[in-house]
Every structure is written in C-alpha cells, then in structure tokens.
Amino acid sequence: MPALPPLIAVVGPLEPALLTAWVTHYRSLGIERFHLAFHLPEHVDPDRRHQVQDACRDLGIVPDAVSCGPWHEHTNPRLRDALRQRAGAGWHLLADSDEFHTYPAPLEEVIAAAEESGTGTAGGLMLDRVTADGFLTGWDPQQGLDAAYPLGAFLTHRLLRGDPRKIVLAHSSVPVASGNHRAEGHRPANRPPIMVHHFKWRDGVREDIERRARHSADGTWKTASPARLAEARRLLGHLQRHNGRIAVGSLRLDFRPVSLTTVPVWWAEEATRLVATWRPPTPAAGQNESGSTMSSPSS
C-alpha cells in the first residue's frame, strides 16, 4: 500500500477553533505531515494573525511559510506549488482549511485505486454546509461543525455557478490548477467523487466576500478572469434578496441534512452526474454579475 500523503494547504486568517477542528479531522484519517503556508492580507489585525499562528504551533505544526499582502488570484497557487515542492515526490492531499474530506475507504486504498487508474489524481466534489436557518453565524467548538451547519447542498454549483469539483489527491508529478479544481490532462477516474464538506458559510464570510468583490473590481486584488468577481456578486445579491441569509428552503438549491460521518444515499448518483456534466457558465447562458438572471425567485 502507498504511504499516507502529506497535507498541502494555504491558510488564511480563519478562527483558531476551525484550524484545530480541521487538523484533528485529517489526523483522524491518518495524516501526520502538514505542509502549511499562511497568507494574511493587510486588513487582518495583528492580534488575529498571532492567534491563528499560535493555534498552529499549539497543534505541533510549524508553518513552512507566512506571507502578507493582497490576495491576488495567483497567490494561492504559487504558495501551494512551493509547498508541494518542499513536500517531495509522492502523493499529496490537497484541502483548503474550510474543506473536510470524507473518504469511502482508508486513504491507502483510495490512493492505490488512483494509482491503478493511471490518472495521478483522485477527485472530489464540494458539498456546501450551512446553518439550519441559512444565517451566516459562528459555531460552538464544543458542539462541533455538524451541529452548527447541519444542511448541505451544491451551493457553489447551483447559486454561484462556480466549479464545485476538487482535486483531493494528486501525485507530485501532476500540476494542479488554481483552487485545486482540476488537473489538465489528468481527469480523476474515481466515481463517485469524494465528499468535500465545505464549511465556508460562517460568521464573517459576507464581509470577506464584499472585500473580495470590491478589491477585484478596483484591481487591488489581481484576477485573471471575471469569475471571482461574478461569483462574489451572485452570493451578495442572493443574501440581499433573502435578508442576509441563504435560502435553505429553496427547491432549486435543495438543502438536505448531512453529516461528516455518513455518506447520504443520494450522493453516489447525484455527485457522479454533476462531475460528469459540469461545464463553466457562458455569457450565452444568461449569466450576469449580480446573479439576478440565473436564479429562480426562490433562490
């Protein structure tokens, strides 16, 4: 069986409790090596910077790098690729700090199957997790993420029109695109895709997305495509239409109870179909940056 891979991630100014839960989750899967880089934009106050870095050290992890400054679109992939180079040859596990993978088998078996496929990758699909009422609130570490964000849906796909696919495992010889969304010429063969529980929709995310939209629009944060700004505006438009909450009752969004500990019966069929048919949105599809023409009245 292949050796367990190191985890590669670029970490922003998240709350220390989420970093602790994230590291604990991957250690429970057998991960022992963490190659982390912190990127802390200029708006993050010094106390928050120290808190998250202290939490990392308390977990017994020394970051490979710490950088500050604008969050350009090229920032993450450059830092991530430097981490992958330091991690060395072999398989790498790729996970953002708000992404919790749920594997259908021990990691050694998943990697062995990926090696047999010849693709050099294993793929996942984001399942966006939200509160029961859709409000963007914080969470109690004593109760845990499942209790705070019990509903899941393909929000990134259905509302933002973003790419919900993820490369969750990649061999060191395989280049991975920005955001870990794809690996050109190395399309994952595993079906169904790995569940990637996406705990992005927490307290403070609205302000983060407003900042992203503002800085992307004025060029302070450089971006290579209009997608980042368009997705941010779609989310902000949705929140404005629904009084600051995600419309968890929307039939289009189709939120359902989910958990980190179980794979829902509908996952295999629906997730497999989504990764097989997903295509980037086009202007011809009627998209606009506000999101007002891409959603039904309920979403």
HELIX and SHEET records of a PDB file:
HELIX    1   1 PRO A   16  SER A   28  1                                  13    
HELIX    2   2 PRO A   46  ASP A   58  1                                  13    
HELIX    3   3 THR A   75  ALA A   87  1                                  13    
HELIX    4   4 LEU A  107  SER A  117  1                                  11    
HELIX    5   5 LEU A  145  ALA A  148  1                                   4    
HELIX    6   6 LEU A  155  ARG A  158  1                                   4    
HELIX    7   7 SER A  178  ASN A  180  5                                   3    
HELIX    8   8 VAL A  205  ASP A  218  1                                  14    
HELIX    9   9 ALA A  227  ARG A  241  1                                  15    
HELIX   10  10 TRP A  267  THR A  277  1                                  11    
HELIX   11  11 PRO A  283  ALA A  285  5                                   3    
SHEET    1   A 8 ALA A  65  CYS A  68  0                                        
SHEET    2   A 8 PHE A  34  LEU A  40  1                                        
SHEET    3   A 8 LEU A   7  VAL A  11  1                                        
SHEET    4   A 8 TRP A  91  LEU A  94  1                                        
SHEET    5   A 8 ARG A 165  HIS A 171 -1                                        
SHEET    6   A 8 THR A 121  VAL A 130 -1                                        
SHEET    7   A 8 LEU A 151  ALA A 153 -1                                        
SHEET    8   A 8 ARG A 256  PRO A 257 -1                                        
SHEET    1   B 8 ALA A  65  CYS A  68  0                                        
SHEET    2   B 8 PHE A  34  LEU A  40  1                                        
SHEET    3   B 8 LEU A   7  VAL A  11  1                                        
SHEET    4   B 8 TRP A  91  LEU A  94  1                                        
SHEET    5   B 8 ARG A 165  HIS A 171 -1                                        
SHEET    6   B 8 THR A 121  VAL A 130 -1                                        
SHEET    7   B 8 ILE A 194  HIS A 198  1                                        
SHEET    8   B 8 GLU A  99  THR A 102 -1                                        
END                                                                             
